Amino acid sequence: MAVSHSSHSPSSAASIADTRTALLKRAARDAMDYLEGVDARSVAPTAKAVSALNSLRGPLPPGPTSAETVLHLLNEYGSPATVAKNNGRFFGFVNGGCLPAALAASWMVSAWDQNAAFFVQSPTAVVLEDIALEWVRELLGLPAGTGGAVVTGATMANFTALAAARHALLARQGWDCEADGLFGAPPITVVVNEEVHAAVIKALGMLGLGRNRVVRVPADSQGRMRADALPHLDQNTILCLQAGNVNTGAFDPAAAICPAARAAGAWIHVDGAFGLWAATSPEYRKWTKGFEQADSWATDGHKWPNIGYDCGIALVRDPTVLKAAMSIDAAYLALGERREPSHYNPEMSRRARGVELWAGLRSLGRSGMAEIVERTSTHARRFAAGLRAAGYEILNDVVINQVLVSFGSPEKTLATVARLQEEGTCWCGSTVWQGKTAMRISVSSWATTKEDVDRSLAAMIKAAKQ
Ligand SMILES: Cc1ncc(COP(=O)(O)O)c(C=O)c1O
């Protein structure tokens, strides 16, 4: 197509505003058309749509391209090659959809172009982030006074919270790891569930605590840490618990583990990327009992709360420790007394994603969040019952929103997953759970209906029978 050229040098304010308004109206229309069409299309993009992305390759043009043309290229080639996550039938990974209020907020955040590093740069971004963090703390039933950071996802939330843990344990031994690094530092022992999520291991590697230095505690058939197999814990230990296994949804027995771990002086960290949100539901809260005794927690806004990408949350019982691990110091950053996000986050300049978190939670309220937990978990049980009735083996106890199904041999299960993805009604990925190849169904989207479950079940059974 013809590419029209335009200059980005400012002309009159009125003409900039006119051009921008026309462009944004068109972007809004394209986005709405995309969302309206998402139900009718294949969840995975077609091979043709993916290969058409090659049209966007090539060297950067020597001169400008008009913004209209840029938007046209995005919509023409980008939209069809996306994965349709907003139609309620994407069951891969642990991906939610995006709540309408969070989506609208993200448009506002982009229009505002705020830097959420410091209050002076954006009072709105910082105040809404403060409010949202407090709402999350309350929703998850965590101790008053807990502080936190809004980051990109649970990987970074684990990183941030574990940086606080590292600081606290080394400070107890008189070592300032932020100032002096880790060479020569007293050793820290990190204890994890053998079914720990890879994101925690990655975070430990980034922190210099080592991917391989961890002590792995045996897990049971659901992936729960065995309380009877814990090693010696002391005040130089970080104990990483898990609230919600990515495959089974199972929770470590925190109520059985935490009192002794606390008494031993260990730092207890919880990876609760999605599972911690079960605390919002009277029906599912039982699984999260005991996790409130921890010292730090990592969770995601973009998983069960359906805030949209990206949004992770790190929480630390003693916020002064998080600040000690993350604060930044420079003359031009002389600041007041209030909580400044950059002193609690790995980043300095950052998107105002706390605004999207605020908007999504405000639109849900307490009951709305609990309903997502309950509805998606009911859908998960419907999947399990339907697949079992069709003769297939469910490998996990379906306690929340995760289902593992085997269609027979590993080859048959993998072929079923491939056919299902190709057919396009819904999307599920595969995994290996304790030696058995399985298809994972993670019901995480607020938009999934009973009809979506039934349509998807029919597609799964058809793919398995082919
Ligand atoms: C238990 C658990 N921890 C950590 C992560 C990583 O989360 P993110 O992709 O938001 O970094 C996931 C992702 O599924 C998870 O399930």
The ligand as an SDF file (V2000), in Angstrom:
LIG
                    3D

 16 16  0  0  0  0  0  0  0  0999 V2000
    2.3850  -19.7450   40.4050 C   0  0  0  0  0  0  0  0  0  0  0  0
    2.9480  -18.8020   39.3840 C   0  0  0  0  0  0  0  0  0  0  0  0
    4.0030  -18.0330   39.7010 N   0  0  0  0  0  0  0  0  0  0  0  0
    4.5400  -17.1630   38.8220 C   0  0  0  0  0  0  0  0  0  0  0  0
    4.0340  -17.0340   37.5530 C   0  0  0  0  0  0  0  0  0  0  0  0
    4.6470  -16.0510   36.5980 C   0  0  0  0  0  0  0  0  0  0  0  0
    3.7620  -14.9760   36.3870 O   0  0  0  0  0  0  0  0  0  0  0  0
    4.0150  -13.8110   35.3330 P   0  0  0  0  0  0  0  0  0  0  0  0
    3.8720  -14.4470   33.9910 O   0  0  0  0  0  0  0  0  0  0  0  0
    2.9480  -12.8150   35.6200 O   0  0  0  0  0  0  0  0  0  0  0  0
    5.3810  -13.2660   35.5450 O   0  0  0  0  0  0  0  0  0  0  0  0
    2.9480  -17.8270   37.1700 C   0  0  0  0  0  0  0  0  0  0  0  0
    2.4080  -17.7540   35.8080 C   0  0  0  0  0  0  0  0  0  0  0  0
    1.5350  -18.5100   35.4200 O   0  0  0  0  0  0  0  0  0  0  0  0
    2.3720  -18.7240   38.1150 C   0  0  0  0  0  0  0  0  0  0  0  0
    1.3150  -19.4750   37.8200 O   0  0  0  0  0  0  0  0  0  0  0  0
  1  2  1  0
  2  3  1  0
  2 15  2  0
  3  4  2  0
  4  5  1  0
  5  6  1  0
  5 12  2  0
  6  7  1  0
  7  8  1  0
  8  9  2  0
  8 10  1  0
  8 11  1  0
 12 13  1  0
 12 15  1  0
 13 14  2  0
 15 16  1  0
M  END
$$$$
